[in-house]
């Protein structure tokens, strides 16, 4: 009996998006952030923020309900926290690069990440955070991917 599709869905989305883009896609927060002098974009699937990689961060959560009275199936909605990162010489340039990552996710997001799940989409952008750093700027777009699933217990 499958308790939740969270792991399967995150793994499928990381794989599908990672195969369709030229920059790094991380499954969860990386232990070390990429060198901002050598990359201009990256994506983290399964992390609410990248502020403190030594502390826990929210990765995903789900809600379930029985499909109906006396049913042997549960309807599940999975919410996956993500961060699109853009790096450039200016805030505007970095924001454009982060938005391009978000658009890449939208374009390559599988409609059916797994055999049990469907309707994967970017549900909301929860925050756009900017910082000027030596030699440029970094923008993080925090967003949530949702997908639905029907889990059959029998």
Secondary structure by P-SEA (a helix, b strand, c coil): ccccaaaaaaaaaaaaaaacccbbbbcccccccccccccccccccccccccccccccccccbbbbbccccccbbbbbbbbbbbbbbbcccaaaaaaaaaaaaaaaaaaccccccccccccccccccbbbbbbccccbbbbbbbbbbbbbbbbcc
